[in-house]
Amino acid sequence: MQHTSGAVGKFVTGMAAGMVAGAALGTMLAPSGRELKKAAHRAARKVNQAVDHFTDSLDL
């Protein structure tokens, strides 16, 4: 029985280490708030330009 509990302990330790490593990697790779705002602003500007071009082509 002791052999099984040791394996479970190693599994739980490995799982916890993986979760910590994943959280750290996710934090390092996540874009900052400023980058997200800039990307959203660029996307909104492109949508507005597309709508302007579309309405111009319809002569509205």
ABEGO torsion letter per residue (X at the ends): XAAAAAAAAAAAAAAAAAAAAAAAAAAAABBBAAAAAAAAAAAAAAAAAAAAAAAAAAGX
